[in-house]
């Protein structure tokens, strides 16, 4: 395969709402460019890119896939990202390593929820964007309506470059407004348009839109604007140059039309990508992390090697492939690179360019390009591979926080290790979920972006790693504490069963502490009423009870225990006796000190289209939420509220329902506060019933 320098490479990310046709468009692009022999069909399970078993079964893209093709002596790398809402975080990682985003918009439904959400990621990385109005072959396709919606949402910078000839069953081609050429396509053909005359009934429209395009391009340059005002037009060369400049600066967003599924208008998309979109060499800086600080630093193609692992793919019978964007230098097989964040070294073995399931072997991946490295020792998503002289790490992609949680246990006893192995492997490929053991509630918690995301993870555990799990709602991490003091509380432990006995007598004071103070133990024994070596045993006993809880089995916090008096036996007093006495005297004092339950309160930041604000406020109030403020930005309102965690266990589903999927939120821990009495009683009663059930089962 021909080598391309960074000036000849276009790195492009396909993004949109789910089901708009990103993968079909990639199939069509690669087929048109003769990079693949045949277009695959998702509906038939023959896609060249959606090759995972779960993708074939569900007929949706669940992971970013890499493809490339060559067009007009340029190389186009395409990252095809999932559009399903639970997987939009994949787009965030892909957009960071590309220079152009192609937003697909459905010809009937226009701008949908997923497109709105992923647009925010594009704004974060400030890269060029281009719209492709897809599926012009649909019965109710309406390019003019959708173009209006794009302009309403993204402003007058949205400039049509191609428009369709017909729609639905009559859709047969496109007109290029840049050149005023018209092209007709065979449905399911080779993708190459046949030049035809502009239809007579479209000529006035084409003239008007081309004039509008000239005005838009002229508006990006004072020189062009002066020429346009003087002469009434600008040349084709100036129009193309102005378009490219406007796309790079973000002043213009080209809009194209076609059908990926039927391979119509796709050749024009390829031409516009290579002629108008920024090359890989246009990237002049990258985000890095230095200490705790994230900042931008310059990057030059000729600098020592710096590559970023933005995706890891696990393939059966192949192993793990680390997909990298090379920002400077080159990654060459046989060379040794440092894993900058881990302080380890990696020798590069096999390197490939990926086109779906096809691996094109290469000996080096040069600056500006995207490729994959096979079977490195200890390299993971978000790692930086660099020359040993490089002392920086590319800033890791921050994925959205998973919002839906479930507690899981192995169905078959002894399968816990299988779960851990499977989860670790799956997490290499999918960084949008987390898994950890929560010591407070003694449950293993799997957190994901949504219910479907959870289902897919657990299905993969079952089918790929042969382990099934039980799932149940996770417990809330409540806390227990006291509200008043209990003084000089006594407990005596005696045990005599032949031979050496056990004896310990202790007196403690128990006092509440300020929130967040934790536990404090103070030895106030005067004289030798309790031998010095036995006093820490009381502390050990208290600590054991702190972990177990007393009211409802949750950890006890913010208490001060003072050991004030006691008594020992010359023979029977020992460590175990004073541990038991410490545990029991603390339990007794705790019950005397007006104990309460505390619940975790989270801060929600809920962003919704402004028309849904009232519904969201009402729902938050019904969840015992306290609204702290509202902030409007464009068409969105962000509501900040503090809500008990117990009330937002299923909030993700509710928010989608209330906002037709257009709302999103983040959640962070805020503080603990007292559980209202009626709810505390339910929690305590449920705990006691559970304990009674367990006791009955044991006997």
VEXBAKOL-723794 format. One record per residue (C-alpha): x, y, z; residue in three letters. Coordinates in steps of 0.05 Angstrom, whole numbers, plus 5000, padded with zeros to 4 digits. Each point is the difference from the previous one (the first is absolute). Layout:
# VEXBAKOL-723794
XYZALA...
END
This chain:
# VEXBAKOL-723794
500050005000UNK502450704984UNK502850425057UNK496650675013UNK502850605037UNK495850385050UNK498250524948UNK496749464958UNK496149675057UNK492950195021UNK497849735068UNK492450005004UNK495049795053UNK492949794981UNK495150205055UNK492450035007UNK493949735035UNK499349254995UNK497149704937UNK501650584954UNK504749594957UNK507250145020UNK502549294989UNK496449934933UNK503250664978UNK506849735019UNK498649364961UNK498050424939UNK506150465006UNK504949415002UNK496449644944UNK499850624956UNK507550105011UNK501149264983UNK502849875070UNK495249425010UNK497349524947UNK492850015023UNK495450445042UNK497749635062UNK492950085027UNK498650075075UNK493049714990UNK503049374970UNK505649945051UNK505350084946UNK502950675021UNK507450084991UNK500350425063UNK494549795050UNK503249315008UNK499049865074UNK494949475017UNK495950475043UNK500050534944UNK497549494950UNK494649765047UNK497550705019UNK501550324932UNK503250615032UNK507150255007UNK502549915071UNK507350194993UNK504250494959UNK502349664936UNK505850244956UNK500150014924UNK504150344947UNK499950104925UNK504150384948UNK496750544957UNK503150504952UNK507049835025UNK498050125073UNK498949515058UNK493650075039UNK499749675069UNK492949945026UNK498049855072UNK492849735000UNK497150135069UNK493749715034UNK493950444998UNK496149635054UNK499450475060UNK503349525050UNK506249994957UNK500950734980UNK506350035044UNK503649624945UNK499250614955UNK503550445052UNK506349574995UNK499749974923UNK499050744990UNK506450165039UNK504349664948UNK496750264936UNK499850684966UNK493049954969UNK493249775026UNK494849784949UNK493250065033UNK494849564966UNK493050275001UNK493949604981UNK496350264939UNK493349915034UNK501250085075UNK505250554997UNK504350145061UNK498749485053UNK502049935072UNK506649634990UNK502250524948UNK498550565049UNK503949675055UNK506149814958UNK500250724972UNK502150215070UNK506049544996UNK501950314933UNK499750695032UNK504649755056UNK505549814951UNK498850574950UNK500949614935UNK497150124931UNK493049734987UNK496149804939UNK492849764994UNK497649424956UNK492549964992UNK499349264992UNK494649534972UNK497350474947UNK496749374971UNK495149975058UNK492750114982UNK499150635043UNK507050294989UNK500150765000UNK506850324989UNK497550725004UNK496549885067UNK506149665029UNK504650554974UNK495550505035UNK500549615065UNK507649984994UNK500350754990UNK495250125058UNK504549585046UNK507050174974UNK498950684969UNK501250294931UNK507049694998UNK496649374975UNK501150054924UNK497149494950UNK505249754950UNK495849454968UNK492549944993UNK495849404980UNK496649884934UNK493349725022UNK498549635064UNK497149345021UNK498749554940UNK501850584953UNK506850145032UNK505049894944UNK505950465011UNK503050645027UNK502150694976UNK506850265022UNK499050745016UNK507550144998UNK500849794927UNK492650014979UNK500949294973UNK494449495007UNK501149255011UNK495449414992UNK501149345037UNK498049284992UNK496649755063UNK504649505034UNK505250174947UNK507550115003UNK499050705029UNK502850394942UNK495250534975UNK498650104926UNK500250734979UNK493250254976UNK496750684986UNK497250375060UNK492549864996UNK496350604971UNK495350065059UNK506050065047UNK504250524964UNK497150615036UNK500849665067UNK507249804984UNK501750714978UNK497150305064UNK503449505046UNK506750084965UNK499450765009UNK498549895074UNK506149555004UNK504450534968UNK497450515051UNK501549525057UNK507149874976UNK501350734985UNK497950165071UNK506149625027UNK505050484968UNK500250764992UNK503749924934UNK494849514972UNK494350435025UNK502750614965UNK500949614935UNK493049715006UNK496950695012UNK503950294941UNK499049444949UNK493849635025UNK503749335003UNK506549655017UNK503849494958UNK499549245010UNK507249995026UNK498450555050UNK493549665020UNK503649345015UNK505650355037UNK495150415040UNK495949395017UNK506149625025UNK502150605042UNK492950085029UNK499549255017UNK506850015035UNK498350635041UNK493049745018UNK496650584964UNK496649534949UNK496649335008UNK499049674932UNK493449624990UNK499749424950UNK494549514980UNK499749284978UNK498649285020UNK505249575032UNK495749384996UNK499050074924UNK507050304989UNK497550644968UNK503750665009UNK505549675040UNK505450164948UNK498550735010UNK500849935075UNK506949684989UNK502050564953UNK497850545049UNK503749655057UNK506750014963UNK499150694968UNK496950405056UNK501349665067UNK506250125043UNK505949524989UNK503249645059UNK505850504994UNK495350565021UNK500349785073UNK505050455036UNK498549855073UNK497649455046UNK497149945070UNK504849735051UNK500049885075UNK505750285041UNK499449825073UNK492750165017UNK499450524945UNK497149904930UNK502850484947UNK501350074926UNK507049944972UNK502750094928UNK501249374959UNK504149944936UNK500049414953UNK507649955002UNK500349985076UNK502149345034UNK494749455000UNK493650155038UNK494049544991UNK493549945038UNK496049365011UNK492850234992UNK496749314992UNK501449275016UNK496849454960UNK499949265019UNK499349524942UNK498949255007UNK506049594976UNK504150654993UNK500450335068UNK499950735022UNK501450554951UNK501850695027UNK497550524950UNK504450624998UNK500350694970UNK507250204987UNK500850755014UNK507550054985UNK505849574977UNK498149304980UNK498449335033UNK504449474966UNK500149255011UNK506249775037UNK500950665036UNK499250095075UNK495550545027UNK498550235071UNK493149945029UNK500550705028UNK494749955054UNK502049315026UNK507550074999UNK500849364959UNK503149844932UNK496649664941UNK503149694939UNK495550104940UNK498549334966UNK494449984948UNK496950644973UNK493850064955UNK495350484966UNK493049775017UNK494149964953UNK494749665041UNK501949275005UNK505650094949UNK507150125027UNK504950314951UNK507049875026UNK505050575002UNK507050105028UNK498650715025UNK494350485016UNK502250704984UNK498150675033UNK492850194985UNK497849284987UNK495749515038UNK501849275008UNK500049415048UNK505349645040UNK499349275018UNK501449655067UNK503950525038UNK501749795071UNK496650515043UNK496650544957UNK492950235010UNK495150524975UNK502250715018UNK507449805003UNK505450414966UNK505649654960UNK505950454988UNK507450064987UNK503949955065UNK502050744993UNK492650215003UNK497850195071UNK492650144988UNK493649595001UNK494150144954UNK494050185043UNK495649395008UNK492950014972UNK495150145056UNK494049544987UNK493150185026UNK498749755070UNK495849365000UNK493250155031UNK496449335005UNK502349505053UNK498649275015UNK502849525052UNK502449344970UNK501949325029UNK502149364966UNK494349524987UNK504749425011UNK504250015064UNK507450054983UNK498950404936UNK502250655032UNK506949974967UNK496749894932UNK495950635010UNK506350405017UNK503849744939UNK494150134953UNK498650695028UNK507350214993UNK500249774927UNK493550354984UNK502350635035UNK506150034955UNK495350094941UNK494650415034UNK502250545049UNK492950255012UNK498549515056UNK503149885068UNK500249405046UNK502149995073UNK498649685067UNK496650485047UNK502449845071UNK494550395035UNK494349614969UNK504049364986UNK497849974927UNK503649984933UNK497250594961UNK499850044924UNK498650714975UNK498250154928UNK497150554956UNK493049704996UNK495949365006UNK501749774930UNK507450115013UNK499449575063UNK496449454961UNK505449994946UNK505649955051UNK496749425036UNK498349664934UNK507350044981UNK502049715067UNK495349424987UNK501849854927UNK507350194997UNK502349805069UNK494949475018UNK497950305066UNK492950205021UNK498250475056UNK494250175046UNK498250734999UNK496450415052UNK499250745018UNK506250255038UNK499250195073UNK500750735018UNK506350165040UNK496550255062UNK503850205063UNK498149965074UNK501750515053UNK497650305066UNK496950665020UNK501650045075UNK505049755051UNK499649395045UNK504550045063UNK503249465042UNK496749414965UNK502249345029UNK500649294973UNK502949385033UNK502049404960UNK500749345039UNK500949314971UNK501649385040UNK500049324966UNK505149595037UNK507350184999UNK501950724985UNK494250484997UNK498950694970UNK498850645039UNK499850744982UNK496350595030UNK500050664963UNK496850695007UNK499750494941UNK497550684982UNK497050074930UNK499350684967UNK497850244930UNK505250354956UNK499450504944UNK498149724932UNK506049734965UNK504249945063UNK500049254999UNK501549565061UNK504450195059UNK502149555059UNK502850325063UNK503349625057UNK498150365065UNK501849445048UNK503550265062UNK504349525038UNK499949264983UNK492749805004UNK501049724930UNK506949754981UNK503150434945UNK500649424949UNK492549865006UNK497550704986UNK501049984924UNK495849375000UNK493950425020UNK501550454939UNK500449374956UNK493249775024UNK496850684988UNK503050044930UNK497049324983UNK493250265019UNK501150644961UNK500749594936UNK494049545015UNK495250555020UNK494549935052UNK493650324974UNK499849714930UNK506749704985UNK503550624973UNK506750305022UNK499850465060UNK503450674993UNK501750645038UNK500449745071UNK505050085057UNK501049435050UNK503650145065UNK502249405042UNK499150285071UNK500049425048UNK500049245006UNK502449405037UNK504449404986UNK500849295027UNK507149775015UNK499049354961UNK493950064954UNK501150694970UNK502749954930UNK499850334931UNK493849634975UNK496050165063UNK501350754994UNK498449994925UNK493249695015UNK498950495057UNK501950584955UNK495249774946UNK494149905048UNK501050635042UNK500250414936UNK493549674976UNK496750155066UNK502450735001UNK498150104927UNK492849785013UNK499650505058UNK502750594958UNK494050124955UNK502849664938UNK497950224930UNK501149774928UNK503650454951UNK499049964924UNK504650224944UNK497750624963UNK502550124929UNK500450644959UNK496549934933UNK501450464942UNK494349884952UNK500350324931UNK493650004959UNK496850404944UNK496750595034UNK493049774984UNK500849405047UNK502350425060UNK493349985036UNK499349244995UNK507149905025UNK499050475060UNK493749645020UNK503249324994UNK506150215042UNK495350275054UNK496349345002UNK506849675014UNK501350435062UNK504750434958UNK502250705019UNK501150434938UNK506150445008UNK499850404936UNK498650034925UNK504350254944UNK498050114927UNK504849924942UNK496950034931UNK494349524996UNK502149615062UNK498550115073UNK504549685052UNK496749875067UNK504449865061UNK496749625057UNK501949595060UNK496149355004UNK500549385045UNK503649454962UNK494549515016UNK495350434958UNK504250004936UNK501549264991UNK495949984936UNK500450744981UNK503449874933UNK493849644974UNK495350535028UNK503950584970UNK500049684931UNK492549895006UNK498550725023UNK504450324946UNK499149514942UNK507349825010UNK502550724993UNK502150115072UNK506549795032UNK502950075070UNK506149905043UNK500249765072UNK505150125054UNK499949845075UNK498250605042UNK499149825074UNK496349575050UNK493750225036UNK494949685046UNK494849534970UNK492950225016UNK496949595056UNK494849624960UNK505149794948UNK505249835052UNK495049535033UNK498849634934UNK507649914989UNK501049755072UNK493949534996UNK502549724934UNK506949875030UNK497149655060UNK495649574955UNK506049814958UNK504149825062UNK494249575027UNK499549654932UNK507549854999UNK499849755072UNK494249544983UNK503749724939UNK506249865041UNK496049605051UNK
END
